[in-house]
Amino acid sequence: MQLTATMTLVIGLALAFAMTGYPRALQEPIRLWVRGLLLLPFSFVLFALRGQIPDWVSIVVANTILVVAFALFMQALRAFNGRSKPSIALVALIGVTVVGEILLTYVWPTLNGRIGLLSTVIATMLLIGVHAIYRKPEAITRPEHMVATMLLIGVAILVVRAIVTPDTHLAVLTMSTPMQGVVFTYASLMPVIASSGFLLMCGERLNKDLARLATLDPLTGIFNRRTMAELAHKAVAASKRHGRALSLLVLDIDHFKRINDQFGHEAGDLALRRVVDLIRGELRESDLFARIGGEEFAVILPEADEASASAMAERVRLRLFNAGFAISGWPVELQVSIGVGSLGPEISDLETLFRHTDRAMYAAKRTGRNRVVSVSQLAAMAPEPGGQAHPDAP
């Protein structure tokens, strides 16, 4: 028991030092887990001193500390999946433990009752932890399966323990029985294995977050320019390989500079998010959507020819125009100029597709904004005086 207490304390201190290297979102669940690890050894020590110290310390206080430690572990799992608010069920179980231990130690003394109470409380907490792991919509990682399995093993052991423990007044931790050997083994391994699994969970989350930062635009949550280029090259290659249509939309918000100048950059950020949300509502799951500039976006439309892509672009334009947007109570129109291009005999690679579609978007700006222009329409339009220039539309 002393070795288990020492190992648990060392693991807790190691995690406490390692916690500072994790982002803030992960520090709270790690902090809760560390608190549980630092509390657990105290309950082990008090259990080992049963018979040498008063019963209210070695029984009531020790069991309460044990339950609080497990509650912290389970709350850490909840916080890991975004539920940072303390669980009412966990708090209630702590209260039940305190009251129950007092009653079953001094009012109706019964060892079986205390074991049954403690086993039920901790098993319920472990199930709360398992639910916290499996309730999230994302795929469950291998470390999460590892922790959940460890918790479920604990539930099974506690249920069997509550059933087979003999009616005796000996201190439970001094009983030499096969069941108690199983309990000792689990109590020794659980902090090590579960903590290792939890640390791996945090590592997986950190890697996933870093990958997300590398691929997504931090403001809008859609792909960034670099990721779009990689995915677009693959989409074009697949389209050419299978002989399927592919189109590109290049969109630029009209008068965006005016929003920033009049209402500030925070309002501009809100407008960008609003535009992204509205555009998403018109896209298919297979479409690739990215922010490629300050107020400029691109959409790759697999298996869409120029006509169907132009129809989608028009739906996007109308959706934005009709949606409206209010900043501090002031109505703001959301208008967008959209260029549409498609792969074809004269446009056979991504660079050419982007260049021609970009020109179509500039033509939409030049001819009045808030409109859709396709690459096929460019030939019929008068060239811009002085050559092509990026319109810095106010």
N, C-alpha and C positions, 0 to 999 in steps of 0.2 A: 504493500500500500504506500509506503514511503517513496519507493522508486516511482510508482505511478504519479504521486503528487509532485515529485521533483521534475519528471519528464513533462508533465502538463504545464508546470510553472515555466520551465525553460522554453517550451513551444510558445506559450503566451507572450513571454518577453521578446522572443525572436520576431513574432508577428508584429508586436508593438513597434519595434524598430523598423521593420520592413514597410509598415503602413505608410510612412511618409513619402515613399517612392511611388505611391499610387495616386491617381487623380481623385479629386474630391468626391466624386460620385461613388467611388469604391471605398473611401476611407471610413464612411459611416458603418457599413456592414462589417468591415474588418475590425473597427473599434468595438462593436458589440460582441463580436466573436472573441476578441482578446479579453474583454471583461469577463466573459464566461470562463475562459481558460484560467484567468487569474483567480477567480472565485473557487473553482472546482477543487484545487488542492486543500483549501481550508476545510471543506466538508470531509475530504479523505482523512485529514489529520484528526478532526474531531471524532470521526467514526472509529479510528484506531485507538483513541483514548477512552472509548466506552468502558465504564466501570471505574475509571480513575478520575473522572470529572463528573459534575452533576448531570443527571439525565436531561434536564432542560437544555443543557448545552450540547451534549453528545447525541441527543435525539431530535428535539424540536429545532434547535438552531442549525444543527448539521444538515438535517433533511431539508430545511427551508433554504439554506445556502445551495444545496444540490439542485433543488427545483429552480431557484433563481438563475443558476448557471445554465441549466438547460433552456430556460425561457430566453436567455440572452442569445444562445446559439440559434434557436428557432426564429427569434426576431431578426437576427443577422441574415438568415436566409430570406426572410420576408423583405428586408431592406435591400438585399441584393437584387431582388426583382421589382424594385420600385415602390414597395409598400413600407415606407419609413414610419408611418404612424403606429404607435404601440398597439399590439393586439389585445383587445378586451378579453378574449378567451385566455390568453397567457397570463394576464394580470389576475383574472378570476381564479385560475388554477393555483397561482401562488397563494392567494387568500384562502382557498380551500385547504391547501397544505398546512398553513399555519394553524387554522382553527382545528382541522382534523387531527394534527399531531398533538396538540394540547389536550383535546378530548380523549384521544386513544392512548395517551400516556398517563394522564392523571384522573380523568373522570371514569372512563371505561377502559382500564389498561388491557391491551391485547396486542401482542406482537403481530399476529396474523392480520389484524385490522390495519395496523400501521403499514405492513408490507403491501397489503392490498391497495391501500390508499396511495402510497408512494408509487407503486407499479402502475396504477391506473392514471395518475397525474402525469408521470413522465412519458408513458406510452401515448397518451393523448397529445402531449407536446411534440413528441416525435412525429406523430401523424400530421400535426399542423405544419411541421417542417417539410415533410414529404409533399404535402399539398402546395406549399409555397414554391417548391421546385417545379412541380409538374403542371401548375396552373397557367404558366406563361404560354403565349401563342407560338413563340419561336421554338426551333428544334432544341431538344434537350441534349446537352453536351455529355461527353463521356465522364468528366469529373462530377457533373451533377448526378448522373446515374450512380456513380460510386458513392457519393454522400447519401443519396436516397436509399441505396441498398443497405448501407451501414445503419441508417435510422430504422429501416424496416426489420433488420435483424434484431435490433434493440427492442422493438415492439414485441416480436415473437418471444424473446427471452423473458421479458417482463410479464407477459401473459402467462407463460408456463410457470415462472417463479411464483406468481401470486396463487396459482392453483396447487402446486406441489409442496410449498413450504409447510413444514409440520408446525403444529401448535406448540410452541415452546416459548419460554421466557428468556432464553439465552440471547445475548446480543447478536443480531443478525450477521454482523461482519466477523464474528468469531466462530460461527457454525461451520463445521467441516463436512460438507455434503457435496455430492456431484453438481447439484444445481448451483450451489454457492460458488463452486469452482468456475462454472460457466459465467456467472455474474462477475466474478473477479476478472476473468479473462476479458470479457467485454468492456468492463470499466477501465481496464488497462489499455486496451487497443483503441477504443472509441475516440478518445481525444487525439491520438496520433493520426489514425487513418482519416477520421472526419476532418481534422484540421488540414491535413495534406490535400484532401479532396477540395476543401473550401478554398485553399490557396490556389490550387489549379483552376478552380472556377473563376477566381479573380483574374488569374493570368490569361485565361481564354477570353474573358470579357475585355481585358485591356487590349489584347491583340485585335479583337474584333473592332473595338473603338478606334484603334490606330488605323486599321484598314479602312474603316468608314471615313475617317478624316482624310485619308489619302485619295479616296475615290469620289467623295461627295462634296458639294458646295456647302460650306458651314452655315450660310445664311438661309438657304432655301431647302436644303436637304435633297436636292436632285444632283445628278452627276455633274462633276466639274469638267472643264475643257479637256484636260489630259485624258481622263477616263473616257470621255465621249469619243475622242479621236481613236483610242484603242478599240472600243466596242464598234464604232462606225466602220473601221477598216474590216473587222470580222464580218459585220453585217453585209457590207458590199461584196466581200469575197464569197460569202454564202449565197447571196442573191445571184451573182454571176455564175457560180458553180451549178446552181439548180435552175437557171434560166427564169428567175422570178423578178417581178418588178420591185423597185425600191425607190422611195422618194425622200426628200429632205425639206423641212420647213426651217427657215431662218426668220426669227421674230425679233422685233425691236420695239420697246415701249415708246410711244409718242409722247413728247413734251415731258419726259421724265426729269430733265434738269429743272424744269419749272417747279415740280413737286418738291425737289430737294431745296431749291432756293427759297420757296415760299413757306414750307413747313418744317424744313430741317431733314437731316439724314436719317433720323429714326423713323420719321414718317415715310421716307423713301424706302427704307427696309420693309416697313409694313406693306407698302404698295407692292414691292417685289414678291413678298410671300403671298399676298392676295392674288396676284397675277398667276403665280405658279399653281396655287390651289385651283383656280378656275381652269387653267389649261389642262391640268391633270384630269379634270372631270370629263374632258372630251377624248382623252387618249385611250388606247388599248393597252393591255398588259404587255404586249410584244413591242410596243413603241419605246424608243430610247429618248429620254428627255434630259437636256443639260443646260446649264447656264454657262455661256461661253464668253461673256463680257459683262460690263457693269449692269446694263439693262437689256442685254441681248441673249437670246436663247436659241437653241436648235433642237429639232425633233427628227429622228430617223424613223421612217414609216416603212417597215418591211411589208412586202407584198401589197404595195399601194402604187398605182400608176399616177400620172400627173393630175388626171381628172379627179380621182378620188381623194388625192392629197389636197387639191385645191378646194374641194368641197369641205374637207375637214378643217382646213385653214379658215375658211369662211365661217364655219360654226364656231371656231375659237374666237375669231374677231367679234362676232355678234355676241357671244357669251360675255366677253370682257366689256364690250360697249354697253350692253344692257344691264350688267351687274351693278355698276356704280361702285363708289367707294367713298367713305366719309373719313375725314381727318379732323379731329377736334370739332366735330359738328359741321364741318364745311364739306360739301359734296365735291368729289373729284372724279372726273371722267377717266376711265381706263381705256385708252386707245392703243392699238398696236398695228404696225406695218409688217406684213408677212411676205416673204419671198418663197416661192415653191419651185423645186427642181426635181427631176427624176433621171435615173440612169437610162441611157439610150445609146444609139450609134455614135452620137457626137459627145456624149458624156459617159465615159466608161470607167472612171476612177473617182475616188473620194475627193481628191484635191480639186479636180475640175468641177465636180458636182457642187462643192462648197463655194467655189469662185463664182459660178454662174448663178447659184441661188442667192448668194450675197448681193450680186448685182441686181437681181430681181427685187430684193428687199429694199435696196437703195432707190430703185425706180418707184416703188410704192411710196417711199418718203417724198421723193421729188415731185410726184404727181398729186400730192394732197394729203398723204398719210391716212391712217385708219382704213387701209385697203389691202387686198391680196393681189399680188402680181406673180405670174408664173414665168418661168424661163422662156416658154414658147411665145409669150406675149411681148418679150423684149424687142424682137425684130420689128414689130409694128409700131414701137414707141420711138419718139424722137430722142436722139442721144442728148445727154446732159451737156449744156454749154461748158466748154473748157475741159471736157473729159469727166470721168467718174470721180466722185469725191464722197467721202463719208459725211453725210449730213449731220452736223452737230445740232440737232433739232432742239430748240428751246421749248 
